[in-house]
Amino acid sequence: MFQPLLDAYTDSTHLDETDYKPPLNIALANWWPLDKRESKGFRKKFILHFILSQHYTITLHRNPDKPADIVFGNPLGSARKILSYQNAKRVFYTGENEVPNF
């Protein structure tokens, strides 16, 4: 008896999926080369790029003066470029047995 009313209500409240993806500025510090000829790098084969690109429009850069939402890098060793990115979330990614020191 109430099924037609329930169907009409659920059809009227359905929201279509949007194609809009908010921008996400990602800075890369001490990361693999961005060269397209290289197999490494923050490219489509990398799992974090795949996951983030489903929800965001990704822009990559290596300039500490440009604003960044997230910084990916390795702060270990003599090159600690990741610390020059201020006011950004820092993500430490490694395949080695190392601990970050932010």
QUINORDA-V852284 format. One record per residue. N is the residue number from 1. RES is the residue in one letter. SS is DSSP state (helix for helix, strand for strand, loop for the rest). PSI is psi in whole degrees, -180 to 180 (NA if undefined). NEAR is the number of other C-alpha atoms within 8 Angstrom. Layout:
# QUINORDA-V852284
N|RES|SS|PSI|NEAR / N|RES|SS|PSI|NEAR
This chain:
# QUINORDA-V852284
1|M|loop|-44|3 / 2|F|loop|-3|5 / 3|Q|helix|-43|6 / 4|P|helix|-38|7 / 5|L|helix|-40|7 / 6|L|helix|-41|8 / 7|D|helix|-42|8 / 8|A|helix|-40|8 / 9|Y|helix|-47|8 / 10|T|helix|-34|8 / 11|D|helix|-35|7 / 12|S|helix|-24|6 / 13|T|helix|-2|6 / 14|H|loop|130|6 / 15|L|loop|131|4 / 16|D|loop|149|4 / 17|E|loop|142|4 / 18|T|loop|151|4 / 19|D|loop|-3|4 / 20|Y|loop|130|4 / 21|K|loop|125|7 / 22|P|strand|151|7 / 23|P|strand|148|8 / 24|L|strand|114|11 / 25|N|strand|117|12 / 26|I|strand|125|13 / 27|A|strand|143|14 / 28|L|strand|117|11 / 29|A|strand|127|11 / 30|N|loop|41|11 / 31|W|loop|171|9 / 32|W|loop|163|7 / 33|P|loop|148|7 / 34|L|loop|1|8 / 35|D|loop|132|6 / 36|K|loop|-21|5 / 37|R|loop|-19|4 / 38|E|loop|146|8 / 39|S|loop|-21|5 / 40|K|loop|174|8 / 41|G|loop|175|11 / 42|F|loop|74|9 / 43|R|loop|-174|7 / 44|K|loop|-24|7 / 45|K|loop|-18|7 / 46|F|loop|133|9 / 47|I|helix|-37|7 / 48|L|helix|-36|6 / 49|H|helix|-43|11 / 50|F|helix|-45|10 / 51|I|helix|-48|8 / 52|L|helix|-35|9 / 53|S|helix|-16|9 / 54|Q|loop|-23|6 / 55|H|loop|-15|8 / 56|Y|strand|156|10 / 57|T|strand|113|9 / 58|I|strand|134|10 / 59|T|strand|124|8 / 60|L|strand|143|8 / 61|H|strand|169|8 / 62|R|loop|17|7 / 63|N|loop|117|6 / 64|P|loop|-15|9 / 65|D|loop|-19|5 / 66|K|loop|145|5 / 67|P|loop|145|6 / 68|A|loop|143|12 / 69|D|loop|-40|10 / 70|I|strand|142|12 / 71|V|strand|123|15 / 72|F|strand|137|14 / 73|G|strand|-177|13 / 74|N|loop|108|13 / 75|P|loop|5|14 / 76|L|loop|161|8 / 77|G|loop|-162|5 / 78|S|loop|-26|4 / 79|A|loop|101|7 / 80|R|loop|50|11 / 81|K|helix|-24|9 / 82|I|helix|-26|13 / 83|L|helix|-16|8 / 84|S|helix|-10|7 / 85|Y|loop|109|11 / 86|Q|loop|154|6 / 87|N|loop|43|5 / 88|A|loop|152|9 / 89|K|strand|133|7 / 90|R|strand|132|9 / 91|V|strand|121|8 / 92|F|strand|122|9 / 93|Y|loop|125|7 / 94|T|loop|155|7 / 95|G|loop|5|4 / 96|E|loop|171|4 / 97|N|loop|76|5 / 98|E|loop|157|5 / 99|V|loop|135|4 / 100|P|loop|152|8 / 101|N|loop|83|5 / 102|F|loop|NA|4
